[in-house]
């Protein structure tokens, strides 16, 4: 059984990986542009992309809008990255 912290790290990692991939490949957004136009600091984006901090829903929503995506589409990509058998709570 995995500890809750291990699963949180997996989620952080998946969020960061998908946001970075979408930012670089799909939209080619720089951290500077996100900071200037969407009020999300470069340092904060870098920490999210590295999986060092939890990403609040409001921040994910801003990032999704900046990438011209719905929040639900971003979350779907994160779910796909984690895999179908990923569960936050072990039963």
PyMOL commands that set and color helices and strands:
alter all, ss='L'
color gray80, all
select helices_A, chain A and resi 4-26+31-38+42-49+57-66+71-82
alter helices_A, ss='H'
color red, helices_A
deselect
rebuild
show_as cartoon
